[in-house]
Amino acid sequence: MDITFKFPLIFIFIMVSCIECKGRYCDNFRLCPVYSKARVMFQVKSLIEKQDFFGASPAPFVGHYGYPNVSVGILTPPNVINDAWLYDAPNFWAAENYNIPEIVQFRSALVNSRFYANVRDLKKKYLDVSQEVAMASKPVEMQVNLEGKPRFSLSLDPETIPRGTSAKLKKIKITENPKISNKVEKVVDDIDLKANDAVFYLYEKGFDENFLMRMLSVGTLGMKKDRRLVPTRWSITAIDDILGKNLMTEIKDYSNYAGYLAYFGNYLGNNYLLLFFPEPWSYELFESYVSKPGFSTDYENYYGRKDYAQSTAGGYYTVRLAILEKLAELKKQGSCIALRFITDEYSVPLGVWVTREATRKALSSKPIEFSSMELMLNYAKMKIKRMFNLDISNFLEKSILLNNIKTQKKISSFIQ
């Protein structure tokens, strides 16, 4: 293998990782995270060795380390391409069923040209460039000058989309007029409009969560006194939470209830079984790895939750948003237990957008309707046993939502 001779350190890394992995992915190298990273390195290495280049930036990135003094990056492919928007398009990736290697390749080919700023310093040099990129309807052409040649790297974590090579920014210049929607300019110019209202306004006008997250992260939304930089990983959850709470208010006005409905679907090894009950709004999420024992869970009742979902983190809010969107589409209220089963196919963490899109895929399928809760729960047990050889009786026994349905006085008796 070329890797052995050209990149001995990579070879050692692969060997160590294979020992830790115990060969789980040896039957299918396309799923192997180490192989994927090495493969992408060879494919993009020649592209990212330039210190100065022209490219079209599809997105900014705001780090969280050192908060409130954070890194602000402008993600740019280091050459001129016609489809730069594809490098930051999670909704499109999901709709077209892009696989992990394709997504990793897109992201690793972006150079993160970064500078540092205090989150309150919205007049920082080059921050206006990152704001233009965030607001633009398509990638912004620019000239980038770095302080040194970038070195290949790939940052992976469960919350954010993978990021490629980082390098310190020397100079950057926009070389075209960014295409910005009048609706976006309207909320950015309105310094008396709360961020919550701005976000939901744009969402209802068709702007997706990824676009809204970019805008919030670079301080373009909200009342003037409240505007600041928001680390990307925090802005993702903030957008999902804002949209979810607005939809929650809407569905609580519905007097009709969803029946006993079961939806199932998956994307990139994230499998969701969603069980709806004809009850006032409440929601519970269980997450489990098929190859490991145990699970994580978080819950909220009719009144929502005030603290952060520590066990299931950002995924809690993405799944909740998808569920609330479905109820709003049905114009019905309901309770929902979401069961997530993660297989070895999900070999590289790609960010919580995957959980949102996998849930949406599940909810776009035709549901199975049951005449009783017992029949639906029996179906759920048999389906998961058949598919993953897992017994979910323990999940259901510990479910707060199910326990409340079975034992507590109906909240509907308190609602006029």
PAFI-668738 format. One record per residue (C-alpha): chain; x, y, z. Coordinates in steps of 0.1 Angstrom, whole numbers. Layout:
REM PAFI-668738
- mol | px | py | pz
- A | X | Y | Z
...
END
This chain:
REM PAFI-668738
- mol | px | py | pz
- A | 0 | 0 | 0
- A | 12 | 35 | -9
- A | 3 | 47 | 26
- A | 30 | 26 | 42
- A | 58 | 43 | 23
- A | 47 | 78 | 17
- A | 30 | 85 | 50
- A | 46 | 63 | 78
- A | 29 | 83 | 105
- A | -5 | 78 | 90
- A | 3 | 41 | 87
- A | 11 | 39 | 124
- A | -21 | 58 | 132
- A | -41 | 33 | 112
- A | -24 | 4 | 129
- A | -32 | 17 | 164
- A | -68 | 26 | 154
- A | -73 | -9 | 140
- A | -62 | -24 | 172
- A | -87 | -3 | 191
- A | -114 | -10 | 166
- A | -108 | -48 | 167
- A | -117 | -50 | 130
- A | -153 | -40 | 132
- A | -151 | -23 | 97
- A | -128 | -47 | 80
- A | -156 | -63 | 60
- A | -165 | -29 | 45
- A | -137 | -4 | 42
- A | -161 | 23 | 30
- A | -175 | 24 | 65
- A | -141 | 26 | 82
- A | -134 | 60 | 97
- A | -96 | 56 | 96
- A | -97 | 45 | 59
- A | -121 | 73 | 50
- A | -98 | 99 | 66
- A | -67 | 85 | 49
- A | -85 | 83 | 15
- A | -97 | 119 | 17
- A | -62 | 131 | 27
- A | -48 | 118 | -6
- A | -76 | 132 | -26
- A | -75 | 168 | -12
- A | -38 | 171 | -2
- A | -27 | 188 | -35
- A | -56 | 213 | -33
- A | -49 | 227 | 1
- A | -12 | 235 | -2
- A | -17 | 270 | -16
- A | -11 | 300 | 7
- A | -30 | 324 | -16
- A | -61 | 314 | -37
- A | -95 | 324 | -51
- A | -126 | 305 | -40
- A | -163 | 308 | -32
- A | -171 | 306 | 5
- A | -203 | 288 | 14
- A | -202 | 293 | 52
- A | -185 | 309 | 82
- A | -175 | 290 | 113
- A | -173 | 303 | 149
- A | -153 | 282 | 174
- A | -160 | 279 | 211
- A | -126 | 273 | 227
- A | -114 | 303 | 247
- A | -149 | 319 | 249
- A | -155 | 348 | 250
- A | -124 | 352 | 228
- A | -131 | 328 | 199
- A | -118 | 320 | 165
- A | -139 | 331 | 135
- A | -133 | 311 | 103
- A | -144 | 316 | 67
- A | -147 | 282 | 50
- A | -135 | 283 | 14
- A | -125 | 256 | -12
- A | -90 | 266 | -23
- A | -100 | 268 | -60
- A | -128 | 282 | -81
- A | -156 | 257 | -86
- A | -192 | 260 | -98
- A | -209 | 240 | -71
- A | -193 | 254 | -39
- A | -228 | 255 | -22
- A | -226 | 217 | -21
- A | -198 | 219 | 5
- A | -223 | 232 | 31
- A | -257 | 217 | 22
- A | -268 | 191 | 48
- A | -305 | 192 | 38
- A | -295 | 185 | 2
- A | -271 | 157 | 12
- A | -299 | 140 | 31
- A | -325 | 145 | 3
- A | -301 | 129 | -22
- A | -288 | 102 | 2
- A | -252 | 113 | 1
- A | -229 | 88 | 20
- A | -203 | 95 | 46
- A | -172 | 94 | 24
- A | -188 | 120 | 0
- A | -197 | 143 | 29
- A | -163 | 140 | 45
- A | -146 | 147 | 12
- A | -167 | 179 | 7
- A | -159 | 192 | 42
- A | -122 | 183 | 42
- A | -116 | 202 | 10
- A | -126 | 235 | 28
- A | -99 | 257 | 42
- A | -109 | 274 | 75
- A | -92 | 309 | 72
- A | -94 | 321 | 107
- A | -89 | 351 | 129
- A | -98 | 359 | 165
- A | -124 | 381 | 180
- A | -142 | 388 | 213
- A | -179 | 378 | 209
- A | -190 | 414 | 217
- A | -166 | 430 | 192
- A | -188 | 431 | 160
- A | -165 | 458 | 145
- A | -136 | 434 | 143
- A | -117 | 435 | 111
- A | -129 | 409 | 86
- A | -160 | 401 | 106
- A | -180 | 419 | 80
- A | -168 | 394 | 54
- A | -180 | 364 | 75
- A | -214 | 382 | 80
- A | -217 | 387 | 42
- A | -210 | 350 | 37
- A | -236 | 340 | 63
- A | -263 | 362 | 48
- A | -257 | 354 | 11
- A | -280 | 331 | -8
- A | -251 | 315 | -26
- A | -213 | 311 | -20
- A | -194 | 344 | -21
- A | -164 | 347 | -44
- A | -133 | 360 | -26
- A | -95 | 362 | -26
- A | -78 | 346 | 4
- A | -43 | 352 | 16
- A | -30 | 331 | 45
- A | 0 | 336 | 67
- A | 14 | 302 | 58
- A | 5 | 271 | 38
- A | -22 | 251 | 55
- A | -16 | 215 | 66
- A | -42 | 188 | 62
- A | -65 | 181 | 91
- A | -101 | 169 | 97
- A | -120 | 180 | 128
- A | -148 | 156 | 138
- A | -173 | 159 | 167
- A | -209 | 149 | 173
- A | -224 | 184 | 172
- A | -210 | 202 | 141
- A | -204 | 193 | 105
- A | -168 | 182 | 99
- A | -142 | 209 | 92
- A | -111 | 206 | 72
- A | -77 | 224 | 73
- A | -73 | 256 | 94
- A | -49 | 284 | 88
- A | -44 | 319 | 101
- A | -58 | 346 | 79
- A | -36 | 373 | 66
- A | -59 | 391 | 43
- A | -93 | 385 | 26
- A | -113 | 404 | 0
- A | -147 | 398 | -15
- A | -144 | 400 | -53
- A | -182 | 401 | -62
- A | -214 | 416 | -48
- A | -230 | 389 | -25
- A | -265 | 379 | -34
- A | -286 | 386 | -3
- A | -324 | 382 | 0
- A | -345 | 413 | 8
- A | -361 | 393 | 36
- A | -327 | 386 | 51
- A | -317 | 423 | 48
- A | -350 | 432 | 65
- A | -343 | 413 | 97
- A | -306 | 423 | 98
- A | -314 | 459 | 95
- A | -342 | 458 | 121
- A | -321 | 463 | 153
- A | -353 | 463 | 174
- A | -364 | 428 | 163
- A | -357 | 400 | 187
- A | -337 | 371 | 175
- A | -365 | 346 | 182
- A | -389 | 365 | 160
- A | -363 | 371 | 132
- A | -354 | 334 | 131
- A | -390 | 322 | 129
- A | -399 | 348 | 103
- A | -371 | 336 | 80
- A | -380 | 299 | 87
- A | -415 | 305 | 76
- A | -402 | 322 | 45
- A | -383 | 290 | 35
- A | -348 | 295 | 50
- A | -335 | 263 | 65
- A | -319 | 257 | 99
- A | -283 | 256 | 85
- A | -288 | 291 | 69
- A | -303 | 305 | 101
- A | -275 | 289 | 122
- A | -249 | 307 | 101
- A | -267 | 341 | 106
- A | -271 | 337 | 143
- A | -234 | 326 | 148
- A | -219 | 358 | 133
- A | -241 | 383 | 152
- A | -265 | 394 | 125
- A | -298 | 387 | 143
- A | -315 | 401 | 174
- A | -318 | 435 | 191
- A | -287 | 457 | 187
- A | -278 | 455 | 224
- A | -280 | 417 | 223
- A | -261 | 409 | 191
- A | -229 | 389 | 195
- A | -209 | 361 | 180
- A | -223 | 327 | 190
- A | -201 | 296 | 186
- A | -214 | 274 | 158
- A | -221 | 244 | 180
- A | -242 | 265 | 203
- A | -260 | 283 | 175
- A | -272 | 250 | 160
- A | -290 | 240 | 192
- A | -303 | 275 | 197
- A | -319 | 275 | 162
- A | -335 | 241 | 168
- A | -347 | 252 | 202
- A | -362 | 285 | 189
- A | -380 | 268 | 160
- A | -392 | 240 | 182
- A | -407 | 263 | 209
- A | -425 | 283 | 183
- A | -440 | 252 | 167
- A | -448 | 238 | 202
- A | -470 | 269 | 209
- A | -487 | 264 | 176
- A | -495 | 227 | 180
- A | -508 | 231 | 216
- A | -537 | 251 | 201
- A | -549 | 220 | 181
- A | -579 | 202 | 197
- A | -574 | 171 | 175
- A | -550 | 145 | 186
- A | -528 | 121 | 165
- A | -537 | 85 | 168
- A | -514 | 56 | 178
- A | -490 | 60 | 149
- A | -456 | 43 | 143
- A | -431 | 57 | 118
- A | -397 | 42 | 110
- A | -368 | 54 | 88
- A | -331 | 59 | 87
- A | -301 | 78 | 73
- A | -264 | 70 | 76
- A | -269 | 43 | 102
- A | -292 | 64 | 124
- A | -325 | 45 | 127
- A | -356 | 61 | 142
- A | -387 | 45 | 154
- A | -412 | 72 | 163
- A | -443 | 63 | 184
- A | -471 | 88 | 186
- A | -499 | 88 | 212
- A | -532 | 106 | 212
- A | -522 | 128 | 242
- A | -513 | 164 | 249
- A | -478 | 173 | 239
- A | -449 | 156 | 256
- A | -417 | 141 | 242
- A | -391 | 116 | 251
- A | -359 | 105 | 233
- A | -340 | 73 | 238
- A | -306 | 68 | 221
- A | -288 | 35 | 219
- A | -258 | 19 | 200
- A | -268 | -14 | 185
- A | -234 | -29 | 193
- A | -232 | -16 | 229
- A | -255 | -21 | 260
- A | -273 | 8 | 276
- A | -291 | 40 | 264
- A | -293 | 77 | 270
- A | -326 | 95 | 275
- A | -342 | 129 | 280
- A | -378 | 140 | 284
- A | -401 | 169 | 286
- A | -438 | 173 | 295
- A | -465 | 196 | 282
- A | -448 | 226 | 296
- A | -414 | 219 | 280
- A | -381 | 219 | 298
- A | -360 | 248 | 311
- A | -326 | 230 | 315
- A | -304 | 216 | 287
- A | -309 | 180 | 277
- A | -276 | 167 | 291
- A | -279 | 130 | 282
- A | -288 | 133 | 245
- A | -274 | 169 | 239
- A | -280 | 187 | 206
- A | -297 | 157 | 190
- A | -326 | 161 | 215
- A | -336 | 194 | 199
- A | -331 | 183 | 163
- A | -354 | 153 | 167
- A | -379 | 174 | 186
- A | -380 | 199 | 158
- A | -387 | 172 | 132
- A | -415 | 158 | 153
- A | -431 | 192 | 159
- A | -429 | 199 | 122
- A | -448 | 167 | 115
- A | -475 | 175 | 141
- A | -479 | 210 | 126
- A | -482 | 194 | 91
- A | -510 | 171 | 105
- A | -525 | 200 | 124
- A | -528 | 177 | 154
- A | -514 | 175 | 189
- A | -497 | 144 | 203
- A | -471 | 128 | 225
- A | -441 | 111 | 210
- A | -414 | 86 | 221
- A | -385 | 87 | 197
- A | -362 | 56 | 197
- A | -328 | 60 | 180
- A | -307 | 30 | 171
- A | -272 | 37 | 159
- A | -254 | 10 | 138
- A | -218 | 7 | 128
- A | -227 | 23 | 95
- A | -224 | 56 | 113
- A | -187 | 53 | 115
- A | -178 | 91 | 114
- A | -196 | 117 | 135
- A | -210 | 143 | 111
- A | -230 | 166 | 134
- A | -265 | 167 | 148
- A | -280 | 177 | 114
- A | -279 | 139 | 107
- A | -303 | 132 | 135
- A | -327 | 159 | 123
- A | -326 | 146 | 87
- A | -329 | 110 | 97
- A | -360 | 118 | 118
- A | -375 | 138 | 89
- A | -369 | 108 | 66
- A | -386 | 85 | 91
- A | -416 | 109 | 94
- A | -419 | 111 | 56
- A | -427 | 74 | 54
- A | -462 | 60 | 56
- A | -471 | 53 | 93
- A | -486 | 22 | 107
- A | -518 | 30 | 127
- A | -529 | 10 | 157
- A | -562 | 7 | 176
- A | -545 | 7 | 210
- A | -513 | 15 | 228
- A | -506 | -21 | 237
- A | -507 | -32 | 200
- A | -483 | -4 | 190
- A | -458 | -12 | 218
- A | -459 | -49 | 209
- A | -452 | -40 | 173
- A | -422 | -18 | 184
- A | -407 | -46 | 205
- A | -410 | -71 | 177
- A | -397 | -48 | 150
- A | -365 | -38 | 169
- A | -359 | -74 | 180
- A | -361 | -85 | 144
- A | -340 | -57 | 130
- A | -313 | -53 | 156
- A | -318 | -82 | 180
- A | -324 | -58 | 208
- A | -350 | -61 | 236
- A | -364 | -26 | 242
- A | -386 | -37 | 271
- A | -361 | -20 | 295
- A | -365 | 13 | 275
- A | -403 | 12 | 277
- A | -403 | 2 | 314
- A | -382 | 32 | 322
- A | -401 | 56 | 300
- A | -414 | 86 | 319
- A | -438 | 95 | 291
- A | -454 | 60 | 291
- A | -456 | 60 | 329
- A | -474 | 93 | 329
- A | -499 | 81 | 302
- A | -507 | 50 | 322
- A | -508 | 65 | 357
- A | -513 | 102 | 359
- A | -545 | 122 | 356
- A | -549 | 135 | 320
- A | -536 | 171 | 316
- A | -565 | 176 | 292
- A | -587 | 178 | 323
- A | -569 | 210 | 333
- A | -570 | 226 | 299
- A | -601 | 245 | 288
END
